[in-house]
Amino acid sequence: ADIEVRHGDVIRLEESSKDLDDMFIDMAALVRAPVTIICVLFVFQNALDYYTFQLI
């Protein structure tokens, strides 16, 4: 009976660990997303500035 209880505890711990891992992956994606958007906007602005300067 004690082994079954411990086994259940280990299973719950594994599930909690997986949930925590998923949460950190989601957080990493959320943190990275604004940086990517800023980089795209920066590149777009530089390209726009370059081509605008070429027209002058």
KOLDOKE-334875 format. One record per atom (N, C-alpha, C, O): residue number from 1; atom name; residue in one letter; x, y, z. Coordinates in nm, 4 decimals. Layout:
<sites>
@nr: NUM&atom: CA&rest: A&xx: X&yy: Y&zz: Z
...
</sites>
This chain:
<sites>
@nr: 1&atom: N&rest: A&xx: 0.0827&yy: -0.1197&zz: 0.0000
@nr: 1&atom: CA&rest: A&xx: 0.0000&yy: 0.0000&zz: 0.0000
@nr: 1&atom: C&rest: A&xx: 0.0867&yy: 0.1255&zz: 0.0000
@nr: 1&atom: O&rest: A&xx: 0.0559&yy: 0.2231&zz: -0.0685
@nr: 2&atom: N&rest: D&xx: 0.1956&yy: 0.1223&zz: 0.0775
@nr: 2&atom: CA&rest: D&xx: 0.2859&yy: 0.2373&zz: 0.0838
@nr: 2&atom: C&rest: D&xx: 0.3503&yy: 0.2641&zz: -0.0526
@nr: 2&atom: O&rest: D&xx: 0.3698&yy: 0.3791&zz: -0.0919
@nr: 3&atom: N&rest: I&xx: 0.3826&yy: 0.1565&zz: -0.1233
@nr: 3&atom: CA&rest: I&xx: 0.4435&yy: 0.1709&zz: -0.2560
@nr: 3&atom: C&rest: I&xx: 0.3436&yy: 0.2337&zz: -0.3526
@nr: 3&atom: O&rest: I&xx: 0.3806&yy: 0.3175&zz: -0.4349
@nr: 4&atom: N&rest: E&xx: 0.2173&yy: 0.1934&zz: -0.3426
@nr: 4&atom: CA&rest: E&xx: 0.1149&yy: 0.2504&zz: -0.4303
@nr: 4&atom: C&rest: E&xx: 0.0959&yy: 0.3996&zz: -0.4039
@nr: 4&atom: O&rest: E&xx: 0.0779&yy: 0.4779&zz: -0.4971
@nr: 5&atom: N&rest: V&xx: 0.1001&yy: 0.4383&zz: -0.2761
@nr: 5&atom: CA&rest: V&xx: 0.0870&yy: 0.5798&zz: -0.2403
@nr: 5&atom: C&rest: V&xx: 0.2049&yy: 0.6580&zz: -0.2967
@nr: 5&atom: O&rest: V&xx: 0.1873&yy: 0.7652&zz: -0.3546
@nr: 6&atom: N&rest: R&xx: 0.3246&yy: 0.6041&zz: -0.2797
@nr: 6&atom: CA&rest: R&xx: 0.4441&yy: 0.6713&zz: -0.3326
@nr: 6&atom: C&rest: R&xx: 0.4396&yy: 0.6794&zz: -0.4847
@nr: 6&atom: O&rest: R&xx: 0.4785&yy: 0.7803&zz: -0.5435
@nr: 7&atom: N&rest: H&xx: 0.3926&yy: 0.5738&zz: -0.5468
@nr: 7&atom: CA&rest: H&xx: 0.3813&yy: 0.5736&zz: -0.6927
@nr: 7&atom: C&rest: H&xx: 0.2853&yy: 0.6840&zz: -0.7386
@nr: 7&atom: O&rest: H&xx: 0.3136&yy: 0.7565&zz: -0.8339
@nr: 8&atom: N&rest: G&xx: 0.1727&yy: 0.6953&zz: -0.6700
@nr: 8&atom: CA&rest: G&xx: 0.0770&yy: 0.8019&zz: -0.7021
@nr: 8&atom: C&rest: G&xx: 0.1387&yy: 0.9398&zz: -0.6832
@nr: 8&atom: O&rest: G&xx: 0.1158&yy: 1.0304&zz: -0.7633
@nr: 9&atom: N&rest: D&xx: 0.2177&yy: 0.9554&zz: -0.5760
@nr: 9&atom: CA&rest: D&xx: 0.2859&yy: 1.0827&zz: -0.5518
@nr: 9&atom: C&rest: D&xx: 0.3841&yy: 1.1150&zz: -0.6644
@nr: 9&atom: O&rest: D&xx: 0.3929&yy: 1.2292&zz: -0.7094
@nr: 10&atom: N&rest: V&xx: 0.4573&yy: 1.0137&zz: -0.7091
@nr: 10&atom: CA&rest: V&xx: 0.5539&yy: 1.0333&zz: -0.8177
@nr: 10&atom: C&rest: V&xx: 0.4819&yy: 1.0715&zz: -0.9466
@nr: 10&atom: O&rest: V&xx: 0.5277&yy: 1.1594&zz: -1.0196
@nr: 11&atom: N&rest: I&xx: 0.3704&yy: 1.0065&zz: -0.9746
@nr: 11&atom: CA&rest: I&xx: 0.2929&yy: 1.0378&zz: -1.0949
@nr: 11&atom: C&rest: I&xx: 0.2440&yy: 1.1824&zz: -1.0894
@nr: 11&atom: O&rest: I&xx: 0.2549&yy: 1.2550&zz: -1.1881
@nr: 12&atom: N&rest: R&xx: 0.1906&yy: 1.2244&zz: -0.9758
@nr: 12&atom: CA&rest: R&xx: 0.1435&yy: 1.3626&zz: -0.9609
@nr: 12&atom: C&rest: R&xx: 0.2594&yy: 1.4617&zz: -0.9727
@nr: 12&atom: O&rest: R&xx: 0.2436&yy: 1.5691&zz: -1.0308
@nr: 13&atom: N&rest: L&xx: 0.3743&yy: 1.4263&zz: -0.9184
@nr: 13&atom: CA&rest: L&xx: 0.4922&yy: 1.5118&zz: -0.9281
@nr: 13&atom: C&rest: L&xx: 0.5371&yy: 1.5268&zz: -1.0735
@nr: 13&atom: O&rest: L&xx: 0.5728&yy: 1.6362&zz: -1.1173
@nr: 14&atom: N&rest: E&xx: 0.5348&yy: 1.4162&zz: -1.1473
@nr: 14&atom: CA&rest: E&xx: 0.5699&yy: 1.4218&zz: -1.2897
@nr: 14&atom: C&rest: E&xx: 0.4728&yy: 1.5108&zz: -1.3668
@nr: 14&atom: O&rest: E&xx: 0.5143&yy: 1.5888&zz: -1.4524
@nr: 15&atom: N&rest: E&xx: 0.3448&yy: 1.4991&zz: -1.3366
@nr: 15&atom: CA&rest: E&xx: 0.2445&yy: 1.5819&zz: -1.4041
@nr: 15&atom: C&rest: E&xx: 0.2644&yy: 1.7294&zz: -1.3706
@nr: 15&atom: O&rest: E&xx: 0.2540&yy: 1.8156&zz: -1.4579
@nr: 16&atom: N&rest: S&xx: 0.2930&yy: 1.7578&zz: -1.2433
@nr: 16&atom: CA&rest: S&xx: 0.3175&yy: 1.8963&zz: -1.2025
@nr: 16&atom: C&rest: S&xx: 0.4418&yy: 1.9515&zz: -1.2701
@nr: 16&atom: O&rest: S&xx: 0.4449&yy: 2.0673&zz: -1.3116
@nr: 17&atom: N&rest: S&xx: 0.5439&yy: 1.8681&zz: -1.2808
@nr: 17&atom: CA&rest: S&xx: 0.6675&yy: 1.9094&zz: -1.3467
@nr: 17&atom: C&rest: S&xx: 0.6426&yy: 1.9412&zz: -1.4937
@nr: 17&atom: O&rest: S&xx: 0.6961&yy: 2.0385&zz: -1.5466
@nr: 18&atom: N&rest: K&xx: 0.5618&yy: 1.8594&zz: -1.5589
@nr: 18&atom: CA&rest: K&xx: 0.5274&yy: 1.8820&zz: -1.6997
@nr: 18&atom: C&rest: K&xx: 0.4474&yy: 2.0111&zz: -1.7144
@nr: 18&atom: O&rest: K&xx: 0.4717&yy: 2.0888&zz: -1.8066
@nr: 19&atom: N&rest: D&xx: 0.3527&yy: 2.0342&zz: -1.6247
@nr: 19&atom: CA&rest: D&xx: 0.2739&yy: 2.1577&zz: -1.6283
@nr: 19&atom: C&rest: D&xx: 0.3638&yy: 2.2798&zz: -1.6096
@nr: 19&atom: O&rest: D&xx: 0.3477&yy: 2.3806&zz: -1.6783
@nr: 20&atom: N&rest: L&xx: 0.4575&yy: 2.2701&zz: -1.5171
@nr: 20&atom: CA&rest: L&xx: 0.5505&yy: 2.3798&zz: -1.4915
@nr: 20&atom: C&rest: L&xx: 0.6391&yy: 2.4053&zz: -1.6133
@nr: 20&atom: O&rest: L&xx: 0.6641&yy: 2.5202&zz: -1.6496
@nr: 21&atom: N&rest: D&xx: 0.6860&yy: 2.2982&zz: -1.6759
@nr: 21&atom: CA&rest: D&xx: 0.7673&yy: 2.3107&zz: -1.7971
@nr: 21&atom: C&rest: D&xx: 0.6876&yy: 2.3792&zz: -1.9081
@nr: 21&atom: O&rest: D&xx: 0.7392&yy: 2.4680&zz: -1.9760
@nr: 22&atom: N&rest: D&xx: 0.5633&yy: 2.3383&zz: -1.9264
@nr: 22&atom: CA&rest: D&xx: 0.4771&yy: 2.4008&zz: -2.0276
@nr: 22&atom: C&rest: D&xx: 0.4575&yy: 2.5498&zz: -1.9993
@nr: 22&atom: O&rest: D&xx: 0.4572&yy: 2.6319&zz: -2.0910
@nr: 23&atom: N&rest: M&xx: 0.4414&yy: 2.5833&zz: -1.8715
@nr: 23&atom: CA&rest: M&xx: 0.4218&yy: 2.7223&zz: -1.8340
@nr: 23&atom: C&rest: M&xx: 0.5456&yy: 2.8054&zz: -1.8680
@nr: 23&atom: O&rest: M&xx: 0.5332&yy: 2.9166&zz: -1.9192
@nr: 24&atom: N&rest: F&xx: 0.6652&yy: 2.7521&zz: -1.8398
@nr: 24&atom: CA&rest: F&xx: 0.7873&yy: 2.8251&zz: -1.8712
@nr: 24&atom: C&rest: F&xx: 0.8066&yy: 2.8405&zz: -2.0217
@nr: 24&atom: O&rest: F&xx: 0.8552&yy: 2.9440&zz: -2.0672
@nr: 25&atom: N&rest: I&xx: 0.7700&yy: 2.7407&zz: -2.0981
@nr: 25&atom: CA&rest: I&xx: 0.7791&yy: 2.7506&zz: -2.2441
@nr: 25&atom: C&rest: I&xx: 0.6841&yy: 2.8589&zz: -2.2950
@nr: 25&atom: O&rest: I&xx: 0.7206&yy: 2.9377&zz: -2.3822
@nr: 26&atom: N&rest: D&xx: 0.5631&yy: 2.8628&zz: -2.2410
@nr: 26&atom: CA&rest: D&xx: 0.4672&yy: 2.9668&zz: -2.2793
@nr: 26&atom: C&rest: D&xx: 0.5190&yy: 3.1058&zz: -2.2424
@nr: 26&atom: O&rest: D&xx: 0.5072&yy: 3.1997&zz: -2.3211
@nr: 27&atom: N&rest: M&xx: 0.5762&yy: 3.1186&zz: -2.1227
@nr: 27&atom: CA&rest: M&xx: 0.6303&yy: 3.2473&zz: -2.0790
@nr: 27&atom: C&rest: M&xx: 0.7448&yy: 3.2915&zz: -2.1687
@nr: 27&atom: O&rest: M&xx: 0.7543&yy: 3.4090&zz: -2.2041
@nr: 28&atom: N&rest: A&xx: 0.8314&yy: 3.1982&zz: -2.2057
@nr: 28&atom: CA&rest: A&xx: 0.9437&yy: 3.2316&zz: -2.2941
@nr: 28&atom: C&rest: A&xx: 0.8929&yy: 3.2816&zz: -2.4285
@nr: 28&atom: O&rest: A&xx: 0.9482&yy: 3.3765&zz: -2.4841
@nr: 29&atom: N&rest: A&xx: 0.7893&yy: 3.2195&zz: -2.4808
@nr: 29&atom: CA&rest: A&xx: 0.7320&yy: 3.2630&zz: -2.6082
@nr: 29&atom: C&rest: A&xx: 0.6714&yy: 3.4025&zz: -2.5953
@nr: 29&atom: O&rest: A&xx: 0.6846&yy: 3.4844&zz: -2.6863
@nr: 30&atom: N&rest: L&xx: 0.6057&yy: 3.4296&zz: -2.4841
@nr: 30&atom: CA&rest: L&xx: 0.5459&yy: 3.5616&zz: -2.4636
@nr: 30&atom: C&rest: L&xx: 0.6519&yy: 3.6697&zz: -2.4496
@nr: 30&atom: O&rest: L&xx: 0.6335&yy: 3.7819&zz: -2.4969
@nr: 31&atom: N&rest: V&xx: 0.7626&yy: 3.6361&zz: -2.3847
@nr: 31&atom: CA&rest: V&xx: 0.8706&yy: 3.7330&zz: -2.3673
@nr: 31&atom: C&rest: V&xx: 0.9391&yy: 3.7598&zz: -2.5010
@nr: 31&atom: O&rest: V&xx: 0.9742&yy: 3.8740&zz: -2.5308
@nr: 32&atom: N&rest: R&xx: 0.9582&yy: 3.6561&zz: -2.5812
@nr: 32&atom: CA&rest: R&xx: 1.0263&yy: 3.6703&zz: -2.7094
@nr: 32&atom: C&rest: R&xx: 0.9424&yy: 3.7434&zz: -2.8133
@nr: 32&atom: O&rest: R&xx: 0.9976&yy: 3.8131&zz: -2.8984
@nr: 33&atom: N&rest: A&xx: 0.8124&yy: 3.7295&zz: -2.8084
@nr: 33&atom: CA&rest: A&xx: 0.7249&yy: 3.7868&zz: -2.9111
@nr: 33&atom: C&rest: A&xx: 0.7417&yy: 3.9379&zz: -2.9258
@nr: 33&atom: O&rest: A&xx: 0.7584&yy: 3.9843&zz: -3.0386
@nr: 34&atom: N&rest: P&xx: 0.7384&yy: 4.0176&zz: -2.8181
@nr: 34&atom: CA&rest: P&xx: 0.7552&yy: 4.1622&zz: -2.8352
@nr: 34&atom: C&rest: P&xx: 0.8917&yy: 4.1988&zz: -2.8938
@nr: 34&atom: O&rest: P&xx: 0.9017&yy: 4.2930&zz: -2.9724
@nr: 35&atom: N&rest: V&xx: 0.9962&yy: 4.1257&zz: -2.8566
@nr: 35&atom: CA&rest: V&xx: 1.1295&yy: 4.1536&zz: -2.9101
@nr: 35&atom: C&rest: V&xx: 1.1301&yy: 4.1311&zz: -3.0605
@nr: 35&atom: O&rest: V&xx: 1.1877&yy: 4.2107&zz: -3.1348
@nr: 36&atom: N&rest: T&xx: 1.0676&yy: 4.0250&zz: -3.1057
@nr: 36&atom: CA&rest: T&xx: 1.0602&yy: 3.9966&zz: -3.2490
@nr: 36&atom: C&rest: T&xx: 0.9847&yy: 4.1067&zz: -3.3218
@nr: 36&atom: O&rest: T&xx: 1.0270&yy: 4.1509&zz: -3.4287
@nr: 37&atom: N&rest: I&xx: 0.8749&yy: 4.1507&zz: -3.2658
@nr: 37&atom: CA&rest: I&xx: 0.7963&yy: 4.2574&zz: -3.3281
@nr: 37&atom: C&rest: I&xx: 0.8785&yy: 4.3854&zz: -3.3357
@nr: 37&atom: O&rest: I&xx: 0.8767&yy: 4.4544&zz: -3.4376
@nr: 38&atom: N&rest: I&xx: 0.9504&yy: 4.4175&zz: -3.2285
@nr: 38&atom: CA&rest: I&xx: 1.0344&yy: 4.5374&zz: -3.2274
@nr: 38&atom: C&rest: I&xx: 1.1430&yy: 4.5267&zz: -3.3333
@nr: 38&atom: O&rest: I&xx: 1.1708&yy: 4.6246&zz: -3.4026
@nr: 39&atom: N&rest: C&xx: 1.2049&yy: 4.4103&zz: -3.3472
@nr: 39&atom: CA&rest: C&xx: 1.3094&yy: 4.3907&zz: -3.4481
@nr: 39&atom: C&rest: C&xx: 1.2529&yy: 4.4087&zz: -3.5888
@nr: 39&atom: O&rest: C&xx: 1.3157&yy: 4.4731&zz: -3.6728
@nr: 40&atom: N&rest: V&xx: 1.1369&yy: 4.3533&zz: -3.6146
@nr: 40&atom: CA&rest: V&xx: 1.0745&yy: 4.3671&zz: -3.7467
@nr: 40&atom: C&rest: V&xx: 1.0443&yy: 4.5138&zz: -3.7750
@nr: 40&atom: O&rest: V&xx: 1.0700&yy: 4.5624&zz: -3.8852
@nr: 41&atom: N&rest: L&xx: 0.9904&yy: 4.5838&zz: -3.6771
@nr: 41&atom: CA&rest: L&xx: 0.9602&yy: 4.7256&zz: -3.6958
@nr: 41&atom: C&rest: L&xx: 1.0871&yy: 4.8068&zz: -3.7186
@nr: 41&atom: O&rest: L&xx: 1.0879&yy: 4.8993&zz: -3.7999
@nr: 42&atom: N&rest: F&xx: 1.1938&yy: 4.7729&zz: -3.6477
@nr: 42&atom: CA&rest: F&xx: 1.3215&yy: 4.8424&zz: -3.6637
@nr: 42&atom: C&rest: F&xx: 1.3760&yy: 4.8225&zz: -3.8045
@nr: 42&atom: O&rest: F&xx: 1.4191&yy: 4.9184&zz: -3.8685
@nr: 43&atom: N&rest: V&xx: 1.3744&yy: 4.6994&zz: -3.8528
@nr: 43&atom: CA&rest: V&xx: 1.4234&yy: 4.6702&zz: -3.9880
@nr: 43&atom: C&rest: V&xx: 1.3364&yy: 4.7417&zz: -4.0916
@nr: 43&atom: O&rest: V&xx: 1.3879&yy: 4.7991&zz: -4.1875
@nr: 44&atom: N&rest: F&xx: 1.2067&yy: 4.7380&zz: -4.0721
@nr: 44&atom: CA&rest: F&xx: 1.1156&yy: 4.8056&zz: -4.1650
@nr: 44&atom: C&rest: F&xx: 1.1432&yy: 4.9557&zz: -4.1680
@nr: 44&atom: O&rest: F&xx: 1.1477&yy: 5.0161&zz: -4.2752
@nr: 45&atom: N&rest: Q&xx: 1.1617&yy: 5.0159&zz: -4.0505
@nr: 45&atom: CA&rest: Q&xx: 1.1883&yy: 5.1598&zz: -4.0431
@nr: 45&atom: C&rest: Q&xx: 1.3206&yy: 5.1940&zz: -4.1106
@nr: 45&atom: O&rest: Q&xx: 1.3296&yy: 5.2941&zz: -4.1817
@nr: 46&atom: N&rest: N&xx: 1.4228&yy: 5.1124&zz: -4.0893
@nr: 46&atom: CA&rest: N&xx: 1.5519&yy: 5.1364&zz: -4.1541
@nr: 46&atom: C&rest: N&xx: 1.5405&yy: 5.1255&zz: -4.3054
@nr: 46&atom: O&rest: N&xx: 1.5978&yy: 5.2066&zz: -4.3781
@nr: 47&atom: N&rest: A&xx: 1.4673&yy: 5.0265&zz: -4.3529
@nr: 47&atom: CA&rest: A&xx: 1.4485&yy: 5.0109&zz: -4.4974
@nr: 47&atom: C&rest: A&xx: 1.3722&yy: 5.1296&zz: -4.5537
@nr: 47&atom: O&rest: A&xx: 1.4063&yy: 5.1810&zz: -4.6602
@nr: 48&atom: N&rest: L&xx: 1.2699&yy: 5.1729&zz: -4.4831
@nr: 48&atom: CA&rest: L&xx: 1.1917&yy: 5.2879&zz: -4.5274
@nr: 48&atom: C&rest: L&xx: 1.2785&yy: 5.4130&zz: -4.5318
@nr: 48&atom: O&rest: L&xx: 1.2724&yy: 5.4892&zz: -4.6283
@nr: 49&atom: N&rest: D&xx: 1.3590&yy: 5.4346&zz: -4.4289
@nr: 49&atom: CA&rest: D&xx: 1.4497&yy: 5.5494&zz: -4.4260
@nr: 49&atom: C&rest: D&xx: 1.5487&yy: 5.5435&zz: -4.5416
@nr: 49&atom: O&rest: D&xx: 1.5755&yy: 5.6448&zz: -4.6061
@nr: 50&atom: N&rest: Y&xx: 1.6026&yy: 5.4256&zz: -4.5676
@nr: 50&atom: CA&rest: Y&xx: 1.7008&yy: 5.4089&zz: -4.6749
@nr: 50&atom: C&rest: Y&xx: 1.6391&yy: 5.4422&zz: -4.8104
@nr: 50&atom: O&rest: Y&xx: 1.6963&yy: 5.5190&zz: -4.8878
@nr: 51&atom: N&rest: Y&xx: 1.5238&yy: 5.3851&zz: -4.8386
@nr: 51&atom: CA&rest: Y&xx: 1.4614&yy: 5.4082&zz: -4.9685
@nr: 51&atom: C&rest: Y&xx: 1.4094&yy: 5.5507&zz: -4.9818
@nr: 51&atom: O&rest: Y&xx: 1.4095&yy: 5.6063&zz: -5.0916
@nr: 52&atom: N&rest: T&xx: 1.3656&yy: 5.6099&zz: -4.8730
@nr: 52&atom: CA&rest: T&xx: 1.3228&yy: 5.7497&zz: -4.8759
@nr: 52&atom: C&rest: T&xx: 1.4418&yy: 5.8390&zz: -4.9068
@nr: 52&atom: O&rest: T&xx: 1.4304&yy: 5.9333&zz: -4.9851
@nr: 53&atom: N&rest: F&xx: 1.5565&yy: 5.8097&zz: -4.8454
@nr: 53&atom: CA&rest: F&xx: 1.6782&yy: 5.8868&zz: -4.8702
@nr: 53&atom: C&rest: F&xx: 1.7222&yy: 5.8718&zz: -5.0155
@nr: 53&atom: O&rest: F&xx: 1.7708&yy: 5.9678&zz: -5.0753
@nr: 54&atom: N&rest: Q&xx: 1.7059&yy: 5.7535&zz: -5.0727
@nr: 54&atom: CA&rest: Q&xx: 1.7455&yy: 5.7299&zz: -5.2118
@nr: 54&atom: C&rest: Q&xx: 1.6610&yy: 5.8122&zz: -5.3088
@nr: 54&atom: O&rest: Q&xx: 1.7080&yy: 5.8489&zz: -5.4165
@nr: 55&atom: N&rest: L&xx: 1.5380&yy: 5.8409&zz: -5.2713
@nr: 55&atom: CA&rest: L&xx: 1.4496&yy: 5.9176&zz: -5.3588
@nr: 55&atom: C&rest: L&xx: 1.4812&yy: 6.0670&zz: -5.3573
@nr: 55&atom: O&rest: L&xx: 1.4460&yy: 6.1390&zz: -5.4507
@nr: 56&atom: N&rest: I&xx: 1.5466&yy: 6.1128&zz: -5.2531
@nr: 56&atom: CA&rest: I&xx: 1.5744&yy: 6.2574&zz: -5.2384
@nr: 56&atom: C&rest: I&xx: 1.6879&yy: 6.3001&zz: -5.3276
@nr: 56&atom: O&rest: I&xx: 1.7249&yy: 6.4175&zz: -5.3284
</sites>
